[in-house]
Amino acid sequence: MENTKDNTEYKYSIGTKNEKSLHADLKNWYKMPGDKIESPVDGYIIDIVRQDLLIEIQTQNFSAISKKLNKLVKSHNVRLIHPIAYEKWITVLNPDGEIIRRRKSPKKGSPSNIFNELIRIPNLINEDNFSMEILMVTIDEIRCNDGNGAWRRKGISLIDKKLIEVIDSTHLSSKEDFLKFLPDDLPSPFTNKDIAKSKNTTTKKAQKMSYCLKKMGAIEEVGKRGNELLFNII
């Protein structure tokens, strides 16, 4: 594919060695006139303050923001924004910042990927002041063939992630909203294998989903069938 982008932005990313561009891009996309950006509240810096609503954007690792959210939600309305890559382009650069190749990843994300991170903070959904918004996005993942990356990438380093487009959004404010991620054809009671089979996913991902839903109080454990836990919707 032809190089149609300015290499300057990639050279900056190589120099800074971070993944902050996606966060900044989402903040610029999400902000509205009148919003306060990077504003201090109760000893924390908030990404976006919209009147009485505190908006935090977290692209990964909910553990890093768990303490902050748990404190703020006690006295403020808090919305957590999380992007999931429905489509991903992969751009590989040489150490000078020139594009070597660019391709679209065959992998596609779905809103149910939220459970990969939600396992760190499932109890927050029961807080009246807390809500989440999933943004389905197209991103450009910038890599550099510098020999310093992981062996599974053959030494290619992950340098940055940039927003291309926001495709859709899903607002979640209660445990009932998360029940929508369960398949409609589940038996009663059901197991993690039942979830995995209906959603055409792995048992490990189904376990993350059932763990979160149980912590929220949306489903309950009602017994075992062999080594499999049994659940019912509450």
C-alpha positions in Angstrom: 0.0 0.0 0.0 1.2 3.5 -0.8 2.5 5.7 1.9 -0.3 8.3 2.1 0.5 9.6 5.6 3.0 12.1 6.9 5.8 10.2 8.5 6.4 13.0 11.0 3.7 11.8 13.4 5.3 8.3 13.3 8.8 9.6 14.0 7.4 11.4 17.1 5.8 8.2 18.3 9.1 6.3 17.9 10.9 8.9 19.9 8.4 8.9 22.8 7.9 5.1 23.0 4.3 5.3 24.4 0.8 4.4 23.5 -0.9 7.6 24.5 -2.2 8.8 21.1 -5.3 6.7 21.2 -6.3 8.2 24.6 -5.7 11.7 23.3 -7.6 11.1 20.1 -10.6 9.7 21.9 -10.6 12.6 24.3 -10.6 15.1 21.4 -13.4 13.1 19.7 -15.6 12.8 22.9 -15.3 16.4 24.2 -18.1 18.9 23.7 -18.2 22.7 23.9 -18.1 23.8 27.5 -16.3 20.7 28.8 -13.2 21.1 31.0 -10.2 19.0 29.9 -7.6 17.6 32.3 -9.4 19.2 35.3 -8.6 18.6 39.0 -11.3 17.0 41.1 -10.7 15.6 44.7 -7.0 15.3 44.1 -7.3 13.5 40.7 -6.9 14.8 37.2 -10.1 14.0 35.2 -10.0 13.6 31.5 -13.2 15.4 30.8 -15.5 17.3 33.2 -19.0 17.9 31.8 -21.0 19.9 34.3 -21.5 17.4 37.1 -20.3 14.4 35.1 -16.7 13.1 35.4 -15.6 11.3 32.2 -12.5 9.0 32.3 -11.1 7.3 29.2 -9.2 4.1 29.8 -7.9 2.2 26.8 -6.6 -0.8 28.8 -5.7 -2.1 32.3 -8.8 -1.2 34.5 -6.7 -2.1 37.5 -4.7 1.1 37.1 -7.8 3.2 37.5 -9.8 1.1 40.0 -8.9 3.0 43.1 -9.6 6.4 41.4 -13.0 5.3 40.2 -14.0 3.7 43.5 -13.2 6.9 45.4 -14.8 9.4 42.9 -18.0 7.5 42.4 -18.9 8.0 46.1 -19.6 11.6 45.6 -19.7 12.2 41.8 -21.3 10.9 38.6 -18.6 9.0 36.8 -18.6 7.6 33.3 -15.8 5.3 32.1 -15.1 5.2 28.4 -13.4 2.2 26.9 -12.5 1.6 23.2 -12.7 -1.8 21.6 -11.0 -2.2 18.2 -13.6 -3.6 15.8 -11.1 -3.1 13.0 -7.4 -2.6 13.2 -4.8 -1.5 10.7 -1.2 -2.5 11.4 1.5 -0.1 10.1 5.1 -1.2 10.4 7.9 1.4 10.2 11.6 1.2 10.0 13.7 2.9 12.7 13.8 6.1 10.6 10.0 6.3 10.6 9.4 5.2 7.0 6.5 2.9 6.3 7.6 -0.6 5.4 4.1 -2.1 5.1 0.5 -1.6 6.1 -2.3 -4.2 6.4 -5.6 -4.8 8.0 -5.7 -7.3 10.8 -8.2 -10.2 10.2 -9.2 -10.1 13.9 -12.4 -8.1 14.8 -13.4 -7.1 18.3 -16.9 -7.1 19.7 -18.6 -5.3 22.7 -18.4 -8.5 24.7 -14.6 -8.0 24.9 -15.3 -5.6 27.7 -15.2 -8.5 30.1 -11.5 -8.9 29.5 -11.0 -5.7 31.5 -14.2 -5.6 33.6 -13.0 -8.5 35.7 -11.0 -5.9 37.6 -13.9 -3.7 38.6 -17.2 -5.6 38.3 -18.6 -4.3 41.6 -18.6 -0.7 40.3 -21.6 -1.4 38.1 -23.8 -1.6 41.3 -22.8 2.0 42.2 -25.7 4.4 41.3 -23.2 7.1 40.2 -21.3 4.9 37.8 -21.8 4.1 34.1 -19.7 2.8 31.2 -19.6 3.5 27.5 -18.0 1.1 25.0 -16.8 2.7 21.8 -16.3 0.4 18.9 -13.4 1.9 16.9 -11.1 1.5 14.0 -7.5 2.0 15.0 -4.1 2.2 13.4 -1.5 0.2 15.4 2.0 1.6 14.8 4.9 -0.9 15.0 8.6 -0.4 14.5 11.0 -3.0 13.1 13.8 -2.1 15.6 14.7 -5.5 16.9 13.6 -4.6 20.4 10.1 -6.1 20.4 8.8 -9.4 21.7 9.8 -12.6 20.0 6.3 -13.4 19.0 6.4 -10.2 16.9 9.9 -11.2 15.6 11.5 -8.2 17.3 9.0 -5.6 16.1 8.0 -3.1 18.8 4.6 -1.8 19.4 5.0 2.0 19.3 1.6 3.7 19.3 -2.1 3.3 18.6 -4.1 6.0 16.8 -7.8 6.5 16.3 -9.1 6.3 12.8 -12.9 6.2 13.3 -15.5 5.6 16.0 -18.1 3.2 14.6 -20.6 2.7 17.3 -21.2 3.1 21.1 -22.9 1.2 23.8 -24.0 2.7 27.1 -24.1 0.5 30.2 -25.4 1.7 33.5 -26.8 -1.3 35.3 -26.3 -5.1 35.8 -29.3 -5.6 33.6 -27.5 -3.9 30.7 -24.7 -6.5 30.9 -27.2 -9.4 30.8 -27.7 -8.5 27.1 -24.2 -10.0 26.4 -25.5 -13.5 27.4 -26.9 -15.6 24.5 -30.7 -15.8 24.2 -30.7 -19.6 23.8 -29.0 -20.6 27.1 -30.6 -23.5 29.1 -31.6 -23.0 32.7 -29.3 -23.6 34.5 -26.4 -23.0 32.2 -22.6 -23.5 32.3 -19.6 -21.6 31.0 -19.4 -24.1 28.2 -23.0 -23.3 27.3 -22.1 -19.6 27.0 -19.0 -20.4 25.0 -20.8 -22.7 22.6 -23.7 -20.2 21.9 -21.4 -17.3 21.4 -18.8 -19.2 19.5 -16.0 -18.2 21.9 -13.6 -19.8 24.3 -14.5 -21.2 27.7 -12.0 -18.8 29.2 -13.8 -15.8 27.9 -17.1 -17.3 29.0 -15.6 -17.6 32.5 -14.7 -14.0 32.6 -18.3 -13.1 31.6 -19.9 -15.3 34.3 -17.4 -14.0 36.9 -18.4 -10.4 36.2 -22.1 -11.1 36.1 -22.0 -13.0 39.3 -20.0 -10.2 41.1 -22.7 -7.7 39.8 -25.5 -9.9 41.2 -26.9 -10.4 37.7 -26.5 -14.2 37.9 -26.1 -16.7 40.7 -24.3 -19.9 41.2 -26.8 -22.7 41.8 -24.7 -25.9 41.9 -22.4 -28.0 39.8 -22.7 -30.6 37.0 -19.5 -32.7 37.3 -16.7 -30.1 37.3 -18.9 -27.4 35.7 -20.5 -24.6 37.7 -24.2 -24.0 37.1 -25.7 -20.5 36.9 -29.1 -19.0 36.7 -30.1 -15.4 35.9 -31.4 -13.7 38.9 
